[in-house]
Amino acid sequence: MAPAHTPAQTPSAPTASNATNVAAAQTQAVDFAVGDHVVYPTHGVGRVTGIVTEEIAGHRLTLIVVEFEDNRMVLRVPVAKAKSAGLRKLSSRKAIEQALATLKGRARIKRTMWSRRAQEYEAKINSGDPIAIAEVVRDLHRNAGQPDQSFSERQIYEQALDRLAAELAAIEQVDKATAAAKLASYLKAT
């Protein structure tokens, strides 16, 4: 049996609802300006290189273009989805100070299977929250004289340390190596 034919769909005229959605999306784009450092939870710190409007699959979308220099990656996030995707501005000084204070605290390692802890650590890193990332760094940090980390522990530790150092570097306007050295000094203070 042949499929039923439907009349060709024509683009509908703009409605007040569509105009409101477009205006809301454009207002939300004002939150991010070209040149701003932003944090995307699963990729870390990037820089907004543009806010563009493109036609994708017949829809006009306003996109925030974020470049991640470390990964040589460019991400395009629809303005309407930026908040739900977790795109945010850099943390405040107060939040970073809380994260640094977290590094000075005692490690809280749960007595659960490593695979379960690894999942929890990955979730904290991908949350993009600097305090949660600092908890991962604190819990996985090893001082001299302590047992070595396993390969997967080391990978998760380095990923968390890199994310935290990148955000600290962007906030303090220093390079990542200087920020990592500052984090190391906080970890040695424990």
C-alpha positions as a Markdown table, in Angstrom:
| # | Residue | x | y | z |
|---|---|---|---|---|
| 1 | Met | 0.0 | 0.0 | 0.0 |
| 2 | Ala | 1.4 | 3.4 | -0.9 |
| 3 | Pro | 2.0 | 5.9 | 1.9 |
| 4 | Ala | -0.6 | 8.7 | 2.2 |
| 5 | His | 0.5 | 11.9 | 0.6 |
| 6 | Thr | 0.6 | 15.0 | 2.8 |
| 7 | Pro | 0.5 | 18.5 | 1.4 |
| 8 | Ala | 3.9 | 20.3 | 1.3 |
| 9 | Gln | 4.5 | 22.1 | 4.5 |
| 10 | Thr | 5.1 | 25.8 | 4.1 |
| 11 | Pro | 6.9 | 27.9 | 6.7 |
| 12 | Ser | 4.4 | 29.5 | 9.0 |
| 13 | Ala | 4.3 | 33.2 | 9.5 |
| 14 | Pro | 6.1 | 34.4 | 12.7 |
| 15 | Thr | 3.8 | 34.3 | 15.7 |
| 16 | Ala | 4.0 | 36.3 | 18.9 |
| 17 | Ser | 5.1 | 33.1 | 20.6 |
| 18 | Asn | 8.0 | 32.6 | 18.2 |
| 19 | Ala | 9.0 | 36.3 | 18.5 |
| 20 | Thr | 9.0 | 35.9 | 22.3 |
| 21 | Asn | 11.2 | 32.8 | 22.2 |
| 22 | Val | 13.7 | 34.5 | 19.8 |
| 23 | Ala | 13.8 | 37.6 | 22.0 |
| 24 | Ala | 14.4 | 35.4 | 25.1 |
| 25 | Ala | 17.2 | 33.6 | 23.4 |
| 26 | Gln | 18.8 | 36.8 | 22.3 |
| 27 | Thr | 18.5 | 38.2 | 25.8 |
| 28 | Gln | 20.1 | 35.1 | 27.2 |
| 29 | Ala | 23.1 | 35.5 | 24.8 |
| 30 | Val | 23.9 | 38.8 | 26.5 |
| 31 | Asp | 25.0 | 36.8 | 29.5 |
| 32 | Phe | 28.1 | 35.7 | 27.5 |
| 33 | Ala | 30.2 | 38.1 | 25.5 |
| 34 | Val | 32.9 | 37.5 | 23.0 |
| 35 | Gly | 36.2 | 37.1 | 24.8 |
| 36 | Asp | 34.6 | 35.8 | 28.1 |
| 37 | His | 36.0 | 32.7 | 29.7 |
| 38 | Val | 33.3 | 30.2 | 30.4 |
| 39 | Val | 33.1 | 26.7 | 31.8 |
| 40 | Tyr | 31.4 | 23.8 | 30.0 |
| 41 | Pro | 31.1 | 20.9 | 32.5 |
| 42 | Thr | 32.4 | 18.1 | 30.4 |
| 43 | His | 35.2 | 20.1 | 28.7 |
| 44 | Gly | 36.4 | 22.6 | 31.2 |
| 45 | Val | 37.4 | 26.2 | 30.6 |
| 46 | Gly | 37.0 | 27.8 | 27.2 |
| 47 | Arg | 36.7 | 31.2 | 25.6 |
| 48 | Val | 33.7 | 32.6 | 23.8 |
| 49 | Thr | 34.8 | 33.4 | 20.3 |
| 50 | Gly | 31.5 | 34.4 | 18.9 |
| 51 | Ile | 27.8 | 34.5 | 19.1 |
| 52 | Val | 26.4 | 33.6 | 15.7 |
| 53 | Thr | 23.1 | 32.8 | 14.1 |
| 54 | Glu | 23.0 | 29.8 | 11.8 |
| 55 | Glu | 20.4 | 27.8 | 10.0 |
| 56 | Ile | 20.5 | 24.2 | 11.0 |
| 57 | Ala | 17.9 | 21.7 | 9.7 |
| 58 | Gly | 15.6 | 24.5 | 8.6 |
| 59 | His | 15.7 | 26.3 | 12.0 |
| 60 | Arg | 17.5 | 29.5 | 12.7 |
| 61 | Leu | 19.5 | 29.1 | 15.9 |
| 62 | Thr | 21.6 | 31.6 | 17.8 |
| 63 | Leu | 24.8 | 29.7 | 18.9 |
| 64 | Ile | 27.5 | 30.5 | 21.4 |
| 65 | Val | 30.8 | 29.5 | 19.9 |
| 66 | Val | 33.3 | 28.3 | 22.6 |
| 67 | Glu | 36.9 | 27.5 | 21.8 |
| 68 | Phe | 38.9 | 25.1 | 24.1 |
| 69 | Glu | 42.5 | 25.9 | 23.3 |
| 70 | Asp | 43.9 | 22.8 | 25.2 |
| 71 | Asn | 41.8 | 20.4 | 23.2 |
| 72 | Arg | 41.9 | 22.4 | 20.0 |
| 73 | Met | 38.1 | 22.0 | 20.0 |
| 74 | Val | 35.3 | 24.4 | 19.0 |
| 75 | Leu | 31.9 | 23.9 | 20.6 |
| 76 | Arg | 28.7 | 25.5 | 19.4 |
| 77 | Val | 26.0 | 25.7 | 22.1 |
| 78 | Pro | 22.5 | 26.9 | 21.2 |
| 79 | Val | 21.7 | 29.9 | 23.4 |
| 80 | Ala | 18.4 | 28.4 | 24.4 |
| 81 | Lys | 20.2 | 25.3 | 25.7 |
| 82 | Ala | 23.2 | 27.0 | 27.3 |
| 83 | Lys | 21.9 | 26.9 | 30.8 |
| 84 | Ser | 20.5 | 23.3 | 30.7 |
| 85 | Ala | 23.8 | 22.2 | 29.1 |
| 86 | Gly | 25.7 | 23.6 | 32.1 |
| 87 | Leu | 27.5 | 26.4 | 30.3 |
| 88 | Arg | 28.4 | 29.0 | 32.9 |
| 89 | Lys | 30.7 | 32.0 | 33.6 |
| 90 | Leu | 33.8 | 31.5 | 35.7 |
| 91 | Ser | 33.2 | 30.9 | 39.4 |
| 92 | Ser | 33.4 | 33.8 | 41.7 |
| 93 | Arg | 36.4 | 34.5 | 43.9 |
| 94 | Lys | 34.5 | 33.3 | 46.9 |
| 95 | Ala | 33.7 | 30.0 | 45.2 |
| 96 | Ile | 37.3 | 29.5 | 44.3 |
| 97 | Glu | 38.4 | 30.3 | 47.8 |
| 98 | Gln | 36.0 | 27.7 | 49.1 |
| 99 | Ala | 37.5 | 25.2 | 46.6 |
| 100 | Leu | 41.0 | 26.1 | 47.8 |
| 101 | Ala | 39.9 | 25.7 | 51.4 |
| 102 | Thr | 38.5 | 22.2 | 50.5 |
| 103 | Leu | 42.0 | 21.2 | 49.3 |
| 104 | Lys | 43.3 | 21.9 | 52.8 |
| 105 | Gly | 40.8 | 19.5 | 54.4 |
| 106 | Arg | 41.2 | 15.9 | 55.2 |
| 107 | Ala | 40.7 | 13.3 | 52.5 |
| 108 | Arg | 37.4 | 11.5 | 52.8 |
| 109 | Ile | 37.8 | 8.2 | 51.0 |
| 110 | Lys | 34.9 | 5.9 | 51.2 |
| 111 | Arg | 35.4 | 2.2 | 51.8 |
| 112 | Thr | 33.5 | 1.2 | 48.6 |
| 113 | Met | 34.7 | -0.5 | 45.5 |
| 114 | Trp | 37.0 | 1.5 | 43.3 |
| 115 | Ser | 34.7 | 1.3 | 40.3 |
| 116 | Arg | 31.9 | 3.0 | 42.3 |
| 117 | Arg | 34.2 | 5.7 | 43.7 |
| 118 | Ala | 35.6 | 6.3 | 40.2 |
| 119 | Gln | 32.1 | 6.9 | 38.9 |
| 120 | Glu | 31.4 | 9.3 | 41.7 |
| 121 | Tyr | 34.6 | 11.1 | 41.0 |
| 122 | Glu | 33.9 | 11.4 | 37.3 |
| 123 | Ala | 30.4 | 12.7 | 38.0 |
| 124 | Lys | 31.9 | 15.4 | 40.3 |
| 125 | Ile | 34.5 | 16.4 | 37.7 |
| 126 | Asn | 31.8 | 16.6 | 34.9 |
| 127 | Ser | 29.5 | 18.6 | 37.2 |
| 128 | Gly | 31.8 | 21.6 | 36.6 |
| 129 | Asp | 31.5 | 22.7 | 40.2 |
| 130 | Pro | 34.9 | 23.8 | 41.5 |
| 131 | Ile | 34.3 | 22.7 | 45.0 |
| 132 | Ala | 33.3 | 19.2 | 43.9 |
| 133 | Ile | 36.4 | 19.0 | 41.7 |
| 134 | Ala | 38.5 | 20.2 | 44.6 |
| 135 | Glu | 37.1 | 17.3 | 46.7 |
| 136 | Val | 38.2 | 14.8 | 44.0 |
| 137 | Val | 41.7 | 16.4 | 44.0 |
| 138 | Arg | 41.9 | 16.3 | 47.8 |
| 139 | Asp | 40.7 | 12.7 | 48.0 |
| 140 | Leu | 43.1 | 11.4 | 45.4 |
| 141 | His | 46.2 | 13.4 | 46.2 |
| 142 | Arg | 49.1 | 11.4 | 47.5 |
| 143 | Asn | 52.0 | 13.0 | 49.5 |
| 144 | Ala | 55.5 | 11.5 | 49.6 |
| 145 | Gly | 55.6 | 8.4 | 51.7 |
| 146 | Gln | 52.0 | 7.4 | 50.8 |
| 147 | Pro | 51.2 | 4.4 | 48.6 |
| 148 | Asp | 51.3 | 5.1 | 44.8 |
| 149 | Gln | 48.1 | 5.6 | 42.9 |
| 150 | Ser | 46.7 | 3.1 | 40.4 |
| 151 | Phe | 46.7 | 4.1 | 36.8 |
| 152 | Ser | 43.0 | 5.0 | 36.8 |
| 153 | Glu | 43.3 | 6.9 | 40.1 |
| 154 | Arg | 46.1 | 8.9 | 38.6 |
| 155 | Gln | 44.1 | 9.7 | 35.4 |
| 156 | Ile | 41.1 | 10.9 | 37.4 |
| 157 | Tyr | 43.3 | 12.9 | 39.7 |
| 158 | Glu | 45.1 | 14.6 | 36.8 |
| 159 | Gln | 41.9 | 15.4 | 35.0 |
| 160 | Ala | 40.4 | 17.0 | 38.2 |
| 161 | Leu | 43.6 | 18.9 | 38.9 |
| 162 | Asp | 43.8 | 20.1 | 35.3 |
| 163 | Arg | 40.1 | 21.4 | 35.4 |
| 164 | Leu | 40.6 | 23.1 | 38.7 |
| 165 | Ala | 43.9 | 24.7 | 37.6 |
| 166 | Ala | 42.4 | 25.9 | 34.3 |
| 167 | Glu | 39.5 | 27.7 | 36.1 |
| 168 | Leu | 41.9 | 29.1 | 38.7 |
| 169 | Ala | 44.3 | 30.3 | 36.0 |
| 170 | Ala | 41.4 | 32.0 | 34.1 |
| 171 | Ile | 40.1 | 33.8 | 37.2 |
| 172 | Glu | 43.6 | 34.9 | 38.4 |
| 173 | Gln | 44.7 | 35.7 | 34.8 |
| 174 | Val | 47.8 | 33.6 | 35.1 |
| 175 | Asp | 49.0 | 30.6 | 33.1 |
| 176 | Lys | 47.9 | 27.1 | 34.0 |
| 177 | Ala | 51.3 | 26.0 | 35.3 |
| 178 | Thr | 51.3 | 28.9 | 37.8 |
| 179 | Ala | 47.8 | 27.9 | 38.9 |
| 180 | Ala | 48.8 | 24.3 | 39.2 |
| 181 | Ala | 51.7 | 25.3 | 41.4 |
| 182 | Lys | 49.4 | 27.3 | 43.7 |
| 183 | Leu | 47.1 | 24.2 | 44.0 |
| 184 | Ala | 50.1 | 22.0 | 44.8 |
| 185 | Ser | 51.1 | 24.4 | 47.6 |
| 186 | Tyr | 47.6 | 24.1 | 49.1 |
| 187 | Leu | 47.8 | 20.3 | 48.9 |
| 188 | Lys | 51.2 | 20.3 | 50.6 |
| 189 | Ala | 49.7 | 22.3 | 53.5 |
| 190 | Thr | 47.5 | 19.4 | 54.5 |
